[in-house]
Amino acid sequence: MRADIVEAGEFPDLAERYNVYAVPKIVINDTVEFVGAQPEAEFVRYVAQAGGLQEAPPADE
């Protein structure tokens, strides 16, 4: 997994490309996206979805 952090104010072209209107805005593999902080289990589900898995493994809580 690779992550990049982009300051939307400094890179308005990327902010426009990904329709950033609120932060944090997370885009995974250009296919899955969500806005706002998520609980760890939800974040894992988004990553699994982006990776093509039907269902994410249960998160340790």
N, CA, C and O atoms as a Tinker XYZ file with bonds, in Angstrom:
   244  protein
     1  N      0.851000   -1.164000    0.000000    73     2
     2  CA     0.000000    0.000000    0.000000    64     1     3
     3  C      0.896000    1.225000    0.000000    63     2     4     5
     4  O      1.949000    1.247000    0.638000    81     3
     5  N      0.471000    2.215000   -0.708000    73     3     6
     6  CA     1.197000    3.484000   -0.771000    64     5     7
     7  C      0.237000    4.602000   -0.419000    63     6     8     9
     8  O     -0.931000    4.577000   -0.806000    81     7
     9  N      0.729000    5.570000    0.308000    73     7    10
    10  CA    -0.116000    6.708000    0.685000    64     9    11
    11  C      0.599000    8.002000    0.357000    63    10    12    13
    12  O      1.812000    8.115000    0.533000    81    11
    13  N     -0.149000    8.966000   -0.115000    73    11    14
    14  CA     0.352000   10.312000   -0.355000    64    13    15
    15  C     -0.566000   11.280000    0.367000    63    14    16    17
    16  O     -1.785000   11.107000    0.374000    81    15
    17  N      0.015000   12.284000    0.962000    73    15    18
    18  CA    -0.763000   13.340000    1.598000    64    17    19
    19  C     -0.580000   14.586000    0.748000    63    18    20    21
    20  O      0.546000   14.978000    0.441000    81    19
    21  N     -1.691000   15.208000    0.371000    73    19    22
    22  CA    -1.644000   16.362000   -0.512000    64    21    23
    23  C     -2.370000   17.525000    0.158000    63    22    24    25
    24  O     -3.497000   17.372000    0.629000    81    23
    25  N     -1.731000   18.664000    0.197000    73    23    26
    26  CA    -2.351000   19.892000    0.700000    64    25    27
    27  C     -3.192000   20.472000   -0.442000    63    26    28    29
    28  O     -2.655000   20.986000   -1.424000    81    27
    29  N     -4.510000   20.381000   -0.297000    73    27    30
    30  CA    -5.410000   20.780000   -1.378000    64    29    31
    31  C     -5.206000   22.231000   -1.796000    63    30    32    33
    32  O     -5.339000   22.555000   -2.976000    81    31
    33  N     -4.885000   23.106000   -0.852000    73    31    34
    34  CA    -4.682000   24.511000   -1.189000    64    33    35
    35  C     -3.451000   24.752000   -2.038000    63    34    36    37
    36  O     -3.391000   25.720000   -2.795000    81    35
    37  N     -2.463000   23.868000   -1.914000    73    35    38
    38  CA    -1.234000   24.009000   -2.694000    64    37    39
    39  C     -1.305000   23.280000   -4.033000    63    38    40    41
    40  O     -0.516000   23.558000   -4.936000    81    39
    41  N     -2.251000   22.348000   -4.162000    73    39    42
    42  CA    -2.395000   21.580000   -5.389000    64    41    43
    43  C     -3.859000   21.586000   -5.833000    63    42    44    45
    44  O     -4.529000   20.554000   -5.794000    81    43
    45  N     -4.349000   22.755000   -6.253000    73    43    46
    46  CA    -5.768000   22.862000   -6.608000    64    45    47
    47  C     -6.172000   21.944000   -7.759000    63    46    48    49
    48  O     -7.332000   21.540000   -7.840000    81    47
    49  N     -5.249000   21.610000   -8.641000    73    47    50
    50  CA    -5.586000   20.708000   -9.746000    64    49    51
    51  C     -5.933000   19.317000   -9.226000    63    50    52    53
    52  O     -6.860000   18.684000   -9.731000    81    51
    53  N     -5.200000   18.832000   -8.222000    73    51    54
    54  CA    -5.526000   17.532000   -7.636000    64    53    55
    55  C     -6.815000   17.608000   -6.825000    63    54    56    57
    56  O     -7.623000   16.681000   -6.857000    81    55
    57  N     -7.009000   18.696000   -6.107000    73    55    58
    58  CA    -8.241000   18.871000   -5.342000    64    57    59
    59  C     -9.448000   18.838000   -6.277000    63    58    60    61
    60  O    -10.471000   18.237000   -5.951000    81    59
    61  N     -9.331000   19.471000   -7.414000    73    59    62
    62  CA   -10.419000   19.469000   -8.388000    64    61    63
    63  C    -10.605000   18.083000   -8.986000    63    62    64    65
    64  O    -11.734000   17.616000   -9.136000    81    63
    65  N     -9.504000   17.424000   -9.328000    73    63    66
    66  CA    -9.564000   16.085000   -9.935000    64    65    67
    67  C    -10.310000   15.104000   -9.037000    63    66    68    69
    68  O    -11.092000   14.286000   -9.521000    81    67
    69  N    -10.068000   15.187000   -7.717000    73    67    70
    70  CA   -10.675000   14.249000   -6.776000    64    69    71
    71  C    -11.878000   14.838000   -6.031000    63    70    72    73
    72  O    -12.358000   14.256000   -5.058000    81    71
    73  N    -12.356000   15.984000   -6.490000    73    71    74
    74  CA   -13.536000   16.622000   -5.901000    64    73    75
    75  C    -13.425000   16.775000   -4.393000    63    74    76    77
    76  O    -14.316000   16.367000   -3.648000    81    75
    77  N    -12.337000   17.358000   -3.958000    73    75    78
    78  CA   -12.110000   17.552000   -2.528000    64    77    79
    79  C    -12.851000   18.810000   -2.077000    63    78    80    81
    80  O    -12.525000   19.926000   -2.481000    81    79
    81  N    -13.858000   18.596000   -1.226000    73    79    82
    82  CA   -14.622000   19.704000   -0.662000    64    81    83
    83  C    -14.539000   19.709000    0.853000    63    82    84    85
    84  O    -14.905000   20.695000    1.493000    81    83
    85  N    -14.063000   18.622000    1.429000    73    83    86
    86  CA   -13.912000   18.500000    2.873000    64    85    87
    87  C    -12.697000   17.610000    3.133000    63    86    88    89
    88  O    -12.259000   16.861000    2.259000    81    87
    89  N    -12.175000   17.703000    4.319000    73    87    90
    90  CA   -11.010000   16.888000    4.662000    64    89    91
    91  C    -11.274000   16.125000    5.945000    63    90    92    93
    92  O    -12.044000   16.615000    6.772000    81    91
    93  N    -10.697000   14.979000    6.161000    73    91    94
    94  CA    -9.866000   14.293000    5.175000    64    93    95
    95  C    -10.705000   13.645000    4.079000    63    94    96    97
    96  O    -11.814000   13.170000    4.323000    81    95
    97  N    -10.168000   13.637000    2.899000    73    95    98
    98  CA   -10.778000   12.943000    1.753000    64    97    99
    99  C     -9.808000   11.840000    1.381000    63    98   100   101
   100  O     -8.650000   12.107000    1.062000    81    99
   101  N    -10.272000   10.610000    1.420000    73    99   102
   102  CA    -9.433000    9.454000    1.137000    64   101   103
   103  C     -9.866000    8.862000   -0.194000    63   102   104   105
   104  O    -11.049000    8.596000   -0.409000    81   103
   105  N     -8.907000    8.658000   -1.082000    73   103   106
   106  CA    -9.151000    8.009000   -2.375000    64   105   107
   107  C     -8.190000    6.836000   -2.457000    63   106   108   109
   108  O     -6.978000    7.008000   -2.328000    81   107
   109  N     -8.732000    5.643000   -2.671000    73   107   110
   110  CA    -7.915000    4.430000   -2.737000    64   109   111
   111  C     -7.994000    3.869000   -4.146000    63   110   112   113
   112  O     -9.072000    3.536000   -4.638000    81   111
   113  N     -6.836000    3.770000   -4.788000    73   111   114
   114  CA    -6.731000    3.203000   -6.142000    64   113   115
   115  C     -7.680000    3.852000   -7.146000    63   114   116   117
   116  O     -8.107000    3.199000   -8.098000    81   115
   117  N     -8.010000    5.101000   -6.951000    73   115   118
   118  CA    -8.912000    5.823000   -7.854000    64   117   119
   119  C    -10.271000    5.147000   -8.002000    63   118   120   121
   120  O    -11.006000    5.468000   -8.936000    81   119
   121  N    -10.629000    4.223000   -7.114000    73   119   122
   122  CA   -11.904000    3.522000   -7.237000    64   121   123
   123  C    -12.795000    3.661000   -6.014000    63   122   124   125
   124  O    -14.020000    3.668000   -6.142000    81   123
   125  N    -12.212000    3.770000   -4.853000    73   123   126
   126  CA   -12.976000    3.851000   -3.605000    64   125   127
   127  C    -12.602000    5.155000   -2.921000    63   126   128   129
   128  O    -11.423000    5.496000   -2.821000    81   127
   129  N    -13.601000    5.878000   -2.453000    73   127   130
   130  CA   -13.308000    7.131000   -1.764000    64   129   131
   131  C    -14.323000    7.385000   -0.658000    63   130   132   133
   132  O    -15.463000    6.923000   -0.711000    81   131
   133  N    -13.873000    8.132000    0.345000    73   131   134
   134  CA   -14.762000    8.527000    1.426000    64   133   135
   135  C    -14.224000    9.791000    2.065000    63   134   136   137
   136  O    -13.052000   10.136000    1.908000    81   135
   137  N    -15.095000   10.478000    2.787000    73   135   138
   138  CA   -14.747000   11.736000    3.439000    64   137   139
   139  C    -14.905000   11.561000    4.944000    63   138   140   141
   140  O    -15.863000   10.948000    5.415000    81   139
   141  N    -13.971000   12.097000    5.673000    73   139   142
   142  CA   -14.065000   12.085000    7.123000    64   141   143
   143  C    -13.323000   10.927000    7.754000    63   142   144   145
   144  O    -13.027000    9.922000    7.108000    81   143
   145  N    -13.033000   11.093000    9.023000    73   143   146
   146  CA   -12.363000   10.048000    9.773000    64   145   147
   147  C    -13.303000    8.862000    9.938000    63   146   148   149
   148  O    -14.496000    9.038000   10.185000    81   147
   149  N    -12.770000    7.668000    9.802000    73   147   150
   150  CA   -13.550000    6.441000    9.917000    64   149   151
   151  C    -12.970000    5.574000   11.027000    63   150   152   153
   152  O    -11.768000    5.619000   11.286000    81   151
   153  N    -13.812000    4.791000   11.678000    73   151   154
   154  CA   -13.280000    3.813000   12.627000    64   153   155
   155  C    -12.373000    2.837000   11.879000    63   154   156   157
   156  O    -12.542000    2.626000   10.678000    81   155
   157  N    -11.435000    2.257000   12.570000    73   155   158
   158  CA   -10.457000    1.367000   11.944000    64   157   159
   159  C    -11.112000    0.254000   11.133000    63   158   160   161
   160  O    -10.673000   -0.036000   10.020000    81   159
   161  N    -12.149000   -0.367000   11.670000    73   159   162
   162  CA   -12.811000   -1.466000   10.961000    64   161   163
   163  C    -13.399000   -0.997000    9.628000    63   162   164   165
   164  O    -13.318000   -1.718000    8.634000    81   163
   165  N    -13.983000    0.189000    9.593000    73   163   166
   166  CA   -14.532000    0.730000    8.344000    64   165   167
   167  C    -13.420000    1.031000    7.342000    63   166   168   169
   168  O    -13.560000    0.753000    6.151000    81   167
   169  N    -12.322000    1.597000    7.826000    73   167   170
   170  CA   -11.193000    1.893000    6.949000    64   169   171
   171  C    -10.675000    0.611000    6.310000    63   170   172   173
   172  O    -10.387000    0.588000    5.113000    81   171
   173  N    -10.553000   -0.457000    7.096000    73   171   174
   174  CA   -10.088000   -1.742000    6.575000    64   173   175
   175  C    -11.047000   -2.254000    5.509000    63   174   176   177
   176  O    -10.610000   -2.806000    4.499000    81   175
   177  N    -12.333000   -2.081000    5.720000    73   175   178
   178  CA   -13.315000   -2.517000    4.709000    64   177   179
   179  C    -13.144000   -1.745000    3.400000    63   178   180   181
   180  O    -13.233000   -2.330000    2.321000    81   179
   181  N    -12.902000   -0.444000    3.489000    73   179   182
   182  CA   -12.669000    0.355000    2.277000    64   181   183
   183  C    -11.416000   -0.120000    1.536000    63   182   184   185
   184  O    -11.421000   -0.238000    0.311000    81   183
   185  N    -10.356000   -0.388000    2.280000    73   183   186
   186  CA    -9.118000   -0.864000    1.656000    64   185   187
   187  C     -9.351000   -2.217000    0.994000    63   186   188   189
   188  O     -8.894000   -2.446000   -0.126000    81   187
   189  N    -10.053000   -3.110000    1.675000    73   187   190
   190  CA   -10.352000   -4.426000    1.105000    64   189   191
   191  C    -11.193000   -4.288000   -0.157000    63   190   192   193
   192  O    -10.964000   -4.988000   -1.144000    81   191
   193  N    -12.158000   -3.392000   -0.122000    73   191   194
   194  CA   -12.992000   -3.157000   -1.309000    64   193   195
   195  C    -12.140000   -2.672000   -2.466000    63   194   196   197
   196  O    -12.309000   -3.132000   -3.596000    81   195
   197  N    -11.237000   -1.762000   -2.205000    73   195   198
   198  CA   -10.366000   -1.232000   -3.259000    64   197   199
   199  C     -9.438000   -2.312000   -3.795000    63   198   200   201
   200  O     -9.044000   -2.279000   -4.961000    81   199
   201  N     -9.091000   -3.269000   -2.942000    73   199   202
   202  CA    -8.220000   -4.362000   -3.358000    64   201   203
   203  C     -8.954000   -5.476000   -4.070000    63   202   204   205
   204  O     -8.337000   -6.452000   -4.495000    81   203
   205  N    -10.267000   -5.345000   -4.209000    73   203   206
   206  CA   -11.042000   -6.338000   -4.940000    64   205   207
   207  C    -11.543000   -7.478000   -4.080000    63   206   208   209
   208  O    -12.078000   -8.454000   -4.605000    81   207
   209  N    -11.382000   -7.381000   -2.774000    73   207   210
   210  CA   -11.898000   -8.422000   -1.890000    64   209   211
   211  C    -13.382000   -8.204000   -1.671000    63   210   212   213
   212  O    -13.833000   -7.064000   -1.561000    81   211
   213  N    -14.130000   -9.265000   -1.608000    73   211   214
   214  CA   -15.567000   -9.152000   -1.370000    64   213   215
   215  C    -15.855000   -8.661000    0.031000    63   214   216   217
   216  O    -16.733000   -7.825000    0.244000    81   215
   217  N    -15.107000   -9.187000    0.982000    73   215   218
   218  CA   -15.362000   -8.827000    2.356000    64   217   219
   219  C    -14.029000   -8.722000    3.078000    63   218   220   221
   220  O    -13.147000   -9.559000    2.888000    81   219
   221  N    -13.887000   -7.719000    3.885000    73   219   222
   222  CA   -12.651000   -7.536000    4.634000    64   221   223
   223  C    -12.614000   -8.524000    5.791000    63   222   224   225
   224  O    -13.659000   -8.904000    6.321000    81   223
   225  N    -11.418000   -8.941000    6.181000    73   223   226
   226  CA   -11.321000   -9.795000    7.362000    64   225   227
   227  C    -11.769000   -9.029000    8.594000    63   226   228   229
   228  O    -11.677000   -7.802000    8.619000    81   227
   229  N    -12.253000   -9.726000    9.618000    73   227   230
   230  CA   -12.695000   -9.029000   10.811000    64   229   231
   231  C    -11.562000   -8.246000   11.446000    63   230   232   233
   232  O    -10.437000   -8.737000   11.536000    81   231
   233  N    -11.848000   -7.047000   11.879000    73   231   234
   234  CA   -10.828000   -6.205000   12.513000    64   233   235
   235  C    -10.764000   -6.536000   13.990000    63   234   236   237
   236  O    -11.785000   -6.822000   14.617000    81   235
   237  N     -9.568000   -6.497000   14.541000    73   235   238
   238  CA    -9.409000   -6.684000   15.987000    64   237   239
   239  C     -9.931000   -5.459000   16.681000    63   238   240   241
   240  O     -9.503000   -4.343000   16.386000    81   239
   241  N    -10.850000   -5.650000   17.599000    73   239   242
   242  CA   -11.415000   -4.493000   18.305000    64   241   243
   243  C    -11.179000   -4.628000   19.785000    63   242   244
   244  O    -11.579000   -3.756000   20.556000    81   243
